Amino acid sequence: MKSIRILGALLLTIAGTSLAMAGAHDGGVEITGEGACSYVQENMFAGPFDVCQEPVGAESCAALGEAADNANASHAEGACPTEGQVGTCDMGNMKVLYMTGDVDGLEIGCGFQGGDWIMP
């Protein structure tokens, strides 16, 4: 019985992480511009995760910070800092660098979104 509960909890974590990555990468926001956007990524299924997404313009960054339950968006010129990251989901035209979160769950969620998980 205990193993069934553990398996159920693991499946919920994976599903929640996948949904978080599906909705919180862009939160339905059209991403335009250049630069990097650091914010706290969260929705009702998973998070909070400290992330930095690139390329993202200042207006898109502000919108990302208000999508779902995201918060604390801050735009910067240039690329995301790489120090301290747990991994990156490379979606081709954008990258989301995760500074916090469960690596295994984030890697699975990245794969569900068609991204490539890159370890630091």
Beta strands, then each sheet from edge to edge (+ up, - down):
strand 1: 36-41
strand 2: 49-54
strand 3: 71-76
strand 4: 87-90
strand 5: 95-98
strand 6: 116-118
sheet 1: 3+ 1- 2+ 5- 4+ 6-
end
